């Protein structure tokens, strides 16, 4: 079984569940990246814009399609990145 999902459609993949499609993986990676950048730069406006785009804005490019179709993966990964970065920043 390949490490990376081979399809954007869950019915076409061998596995089912967490990160079983390219769309879910892409949304999670984007969420992680935005979370890390938000914490490292302190730009919480970026966090607001990301949440706005994730939860239903019809504005934007076609590159946001995966995030709009899998918003909970994107937001979950974003919140995980913010939490981990914040914990690490306060423990150092």
C-alpha angles and dihedrals in degrees: 000000000000120000094228119056114254099210144039091220117080093210090060096055129087093230134048130208136034114029093349096141136049089241092058092045093048093049090050094049091050091048091051092048094049091047093052093046092047094054096041094050098033088229102147089168085072089055091053092048091048093051090047092051093044098050100056117304108151089202123099140052132312088260090077093060095096091049093050092048094047103030096152093057090050095046094042092052090044092053092045091053092048092048095048093045092047092049092048092047092053095044095055 
